[in-house]
Amino acid sequence: MGRIPNDVAFNTVLMMCFVFFVAYFFIFRLFVLERQAWRNPQVVSEKTMRISPTGVFVRHSLGEVTLHWPLIVDVIDDRDCFYLFMERNNAFVVPKRAFASPNEARAFYDETRLFWQSAKNIASPNQAADPATWPPAPRAADSQERD
């Protein structure tokens, strides 16, 4: 009378395995991945950023990265930082404390938005955000004028 039917015991063990699986991958793995990210010099190293009408140039301890404006999908300003998003969850973070003054930080943000918006207006709506397509190819009229 005190025996648990086999299917109930099996379901209980199966449910416990599922809970362990969820706990492992959504808690432990995230903790490990976050810890590994903070050890990655590309994530936490000091960087020097330069902007120009053609794009964003970032130099860090491992080398240099060049991103043309069509690869930037959004430029956001919040209380402490500026964010230059390449994807929904991938961005360069520029702390405002990196600037000598709030006015210098504001000037950087305004110029960044200006370059980004200008590049968005130049790029055709059908143009993919691909470094191979930037800068846009000369129009036929432009190439005839040079000949």
BALUMLO-673863 format. One record per residue (C-alpha): residue number from 1; chain; x, y, z; residue in three letters. Coordinates in nm, 4 decimals, decimal comma, padded with zeros to 6 digits. Example, Ala and Ser with C-alpha at 12.3 -4.5 7.8 and 13.67 -1.06 7.14 Angstrom:
residues 2
{1 "A" {01,2300 -00,4500 00,7800} "ALA"},
{2 "A" {01,3670 -00,1060 00,7140} "SER"},
//
This chain:
residues 147
{1 "A" {00,0000 00,0000 00,0000} "MET"},
{2 "A" {00,2943 00,2396 00,0618} "GLY"},
{3 "A" {00,4493 00,1733 -00,2807} "ARG"},
{4 "A" {00,4623 00,4489 -00,5379} "ILE"},
{5 "A" {00,3612 00,3344 -00,8866} "PRO"},
{6 "A" {00,6511 00,3114 -01,1312} "ASN"},
{7 "A" {00,5179 00,5789 -01,3663} "ASP"},
{8 "A" {00,4877 00,8323 -01,0821} "VAL"},
{9 "A" {00,8456 00,7610 -00,9694} "ALA"},
{10 "A" {00,9673 00,7878 -01,3285} "PHE"},
{11 "A" {00,7839 01,1173 -01,3792} "ASN"},
{12 "A" {00,9274 01,2520 -01,0532} "THR"},
{13 "A" {01,2824 01,1604 -01,1563} "VAL"},
{14 "A" {01,2235 01,3044 -01,5025} "LEU"},
{15 "A" {01,0932 01,6309 -01,3550} "MET"},
{16 "A" {01,3937 01,6549 -01,1196} "MET"},
{17 "A" {01,6307 01,6019 -01,4144} "CYS"},
{18 "A" {01,4510 01,8756 -01,6084} "PHE"},
{19 "A" {01,4768 02,1179 -01,3155} "VAL"},
{20 "A" {01,8476 02,0391 -01,2768} "PHE"},
{21 "A" {01,9008 02,0891 -01,6501} "PHE"},
{22 "A" {01,7270 02,4284 -01,6430} "VAL"},
{23 "A" {01,9138 02,5351 -01,3303} "ALA"},
{24 "A" {02,2478 02,4321 -01,4819} "TYR"},
{25 "A" {02,2070 02,6039 -01,8165} "PHE"},
{26 "A" {02,0284 02,9172 -01,7065} "PHE"},
{27 "A" {02,2040 02,9894 -01,3814} "ILE"},
{28 "A" {02,5406 02,8194 -01,3644} "PHE"},
{29 "A" {02,6280 02,8546 -01,7344} "ARG"},
{30 "A" {02,5336 03,2241 -01,7368} "LEU"},
{31 "A" {02,7520 03,2810 -01,4320} "PHE"},
{32 "A" {03,0450 03,1017 -01,5983} "VAL"},
{33 "A" {02,9973 03,2846 -01,9294} "LEU"},
{34 "A" {02,9772 03,6217 -01,7557} "GLU"},
{35 "A" {03,2932 03,5479 -01,5595} "ARG"},
{36 "A" {03,4720 03,4432 -01,8796} "GLN"},
{37 "A" {03,3566 03,7591 -02,0569} "ALA"},
{38 "A" {03,5073 03,9799 -01,7866} "TRP"},
{39 "A" {03,8383 03,7995 -01,8336} "ARG"},
{40 "A" {03,8304 03,8619 -02,2099} "ASN"},
{41 "A" {04,0571 04,1575 -02,2931} "PRO"},
{42 "A" {03,8360 04,2526 -02,5890} "GLN"},
{43 "A" {03,5469 04,3067 -02,3479} "VAL"},
{44 "A" {03,7146 04,4873 -02,0591} "VAL"},
{45 "A" {04,0334 04,6399 -02,1986} "SER"},
{46 "A" {04,0830 05,0119 -02,2365} "GLU"},
{47 "A" {03,9985 05,1320 -02,5857} "LYS"},
{48 "A" {04,0550 05,4449 -02,7892} "THR"},
{49 "A" {03,7695 05,5405 -03,0199} "MET"},
{50 "A" {03,7817 05,7807 -03,3113} "ARG"},
{51 "A" {03,4871 05,8751 -03,5288} "ILE"},
{52 "A" {03,4849 06,0172 -03,8787} "SER"},
{53 "A" {03,2311 06,0587 -04,1580} "PRO"},
{54 "A" {03,3257 05,7094 -04,2829} "THR"},
{55 "A" {03,2904 05,5194 -03,9559} "GLY"},
{56 "A" {03,4116 05,4286 -03,6090} "VAL"},
{57 "A" {03,7714 05,3271 -03,5450} "PHE"},
{58 "A" {03,8457 05,1466 -03,2191} "VAL"},
{59 "A" {04,1962 05,0598 -03,1031} "ARG"},
{60 "A" {04,2553 04,8241 -02,8097} "HIS"},
{61 "A" {04,5336 04,6043 -02,6771} "SER"},
{62 "A" {04,4678 04,3282 -02,9327} "LEU"},
{63 "A" {04,4452 04,5436 -03,2426} "GLY"},
{64 "A" {04,2100 04,7771 -03,4234} "GLU"},
{65 "A" {03,8502 04,7465 -03,5394} "VAL"},
{66 "A" {03,6931 04,9599 -03,8103} "THR"},
{67 "A" {03,3164 04,9807 -03,8409} "LEU"},
{68 "A" {03,1564 05,1739 -04,1215} "HIS"},
{69 "A" {02,8375 05,3602 -04,0308} "TRP"},
{70 "A" {02,5954 05,1240 -04,2114} "PRO"},
{71 "A" {02,7033 04,8533 -03,9652} "LEU"},
{72 "A" {02,5845 05,0653 -03,6717} "ILE"},
{73 "A" {02,2129 05,0041 -03,6146} "VAL"},
{74 "A" {02,1554 05,2536 -03,3322} "ASP"},
{75 "A" {02,3266 05,5230 -03,1277} "VAL"},
{76 "A" {02,1849 05,5668 -02,7763} "ILE"},
{77 "A" {02,2549 05,8166 -02,4987} "ASP"},
{78 "A" {02,1705 05,7378 -02,1377} "ASP"},
{79 "A" {02,2699 05,8928 -01,8059} "ARG"},
{80 "A" {02,6191 05,7384 -01,7810} "ASP"},
{81 "A" {02,7162 05,6085 -02,1259} "CYS"},
{82 "A" {02,6751 05,6227 -02,5009} "PHE"},
{83 "A" {02,6024 05,2991 -02,6871} "TYR"},
{84 "A" {02,6880 05,2278 -03,0495} "LEU"},
{85 "A" {02,4888 04,9154 -03,1344} "PHE"},
{86 "A" {02,6024 04,6767 -03,4063} "MET"},
{87 "A" {02,3241 04,4313 -03,3188} "GLU"},
{88 "A" {02,0437 04,4237 -03,0664} "ARG"},
{89 "A" {02,2737 04,2792 -02,7983} "ASN"},
{90 "A" {02,6179 04,3891 -02,9186} "ASN"},
{91 "A" {02,7397 04,7433 -02,8655} "ALA"},
{92 "A" {03,0406 04,9577 -02,7994} "PHE"},
{93 "A" {02,9913 05,1278 -02,4639} "VAL"},
{94 "A" {03,1457 05,4729 -02,4289} "VAL"},
{95 "A" {03,1383 05,5940 -02,0670} "PRO"},
{96 "A" {03,0771 05,9656 -02,0319} "LYS"},
{97 "A" {03,3426 05,9775 -01,7602} "ARG"},
{98 "A" {03,6001 05,9143 -02,0384} "ALA"},
{99 "A" {03,5559 06,2757 -02,1506} "PHE"},
{100 "A" {03,7181 06,5793 -01,9895} "ALA"},
{101 "A" {03,3845 06,7569 -01,9512} "SER"},
{102 "A" {03,0118 06,7049 -02,0041} "PRO"},
{103 "A" {03,0297 06,9475 -02,2977} "ASN"},
{104 "A" {03,2973 06,7351 -02,4640} "GLU"},
{105 "A" {03,0847 06,4236 -02,4122} "ALA"},
{106 "A" {02,7806 06,5977 -02,5626} "ARG"},
{107 "A" {02,9859 06,7132 -02,8629} "ALA"},
{108 "A" {03,1055 06,3543 -02,9209} "PHE"},
{109 "A" {02,7497 06,2234 -02,9065} "TYR"},
{110 "A" {02,6129 06,4950 -03,1359} "ASP"},
{111 "A" {02,8864 06,4367 -03,3925} "GLU"},
{112 "A" {02,8377 06,0588 -03,3725} "THR"},
{113 "A" {02,4620 06,0960 -03,4323} "ARG"},
{114 "A" {02,5276 06,3365 -03,7207} "LEU"},
{115 "A" {02,7697 06,0983 -03,8969} "PHE"},
{116 "A" {02,5417 05,7996 -03,8333} "TRP"},
{117 "A" {02,2281 05,9772 -03,9569} "GLN"},
{118 "A" {02,4115 06,1084 -04,2643} "SER"},
{119 "A" {02,5307 05,7581 -04,3525} "ALA"},
{120 "A" {02,1779 05,6217 -04,3070} "LYS"},
{121 "A" {02,0447 05,8858 -04,5450} "ASN"},
{122 "A" {02,3132 05,8103 -04,8058} "ILE"},
{123 "A" {02,2669 05,4332 -04,7952} "ALA"},
{124 "A" {01,9798 05,3091 -05,0060} "SER"},
{125 "A" {01,7007 05,1281 -04,8195} "PRO"},
{126 "A" {01,7848 04,8022 -04,9982} "ASN"},
{127 "A" {02,1570 04,8198 -04,9227} "GLN"},
{128 "A" {02,2713 04,5518 -04,6810} "ALA"},
{129 "A" {02,4873 04,6513 -04,3854} "ALA"},
{130 "A" {02,7986 04,4934 -04,5279} "ASP"},
{131 "A" {03,1474 04,6432 -04,5188} "PRO"},
{132 "A" {03,1992 04,5314 -04,8784} "ALA"},
{133 "A" {02,9185 04,7660 -04,9883} "THR"},
{134 "A" {03,0606 05,0744 -04,8150} "TRP"},
{135 "A" {03,1380 05,3276 -04,9396} "PRO"},
{136 "A" {02,8636 05,3161 -05,2017} "PRO"},
{137 "A" {02,9821 05,2570 -05,5568} "ALA"},
{138 "A" {03,0080 05,5686 -05,7740} "PRO"},
{139 "A" {02,7003 05,6426 -05,9782} "ARG"},
{140 "A" {02,7259 05,6075 -06,3557} "ALA"},
{141 "A" {02,7148 05,9857 -06,4009} "ALA"},
{142 "A" {03,0052 06,0295 -06,1577} "ASP"},
{143 "A" {03,2248 05,7813 -06,3407} "SER"},
{144 "A" {03,1499 05,9420 -06,6794} "GLN"},
{145 "A" {03,2487 06,2860 -06,5477} "GLU"},
{146 "A" {03,5922 06,1554 -06,4444} "ARG"},
{147 "A" {03,6696 06,0078 -06,7878} "ASP"},
//
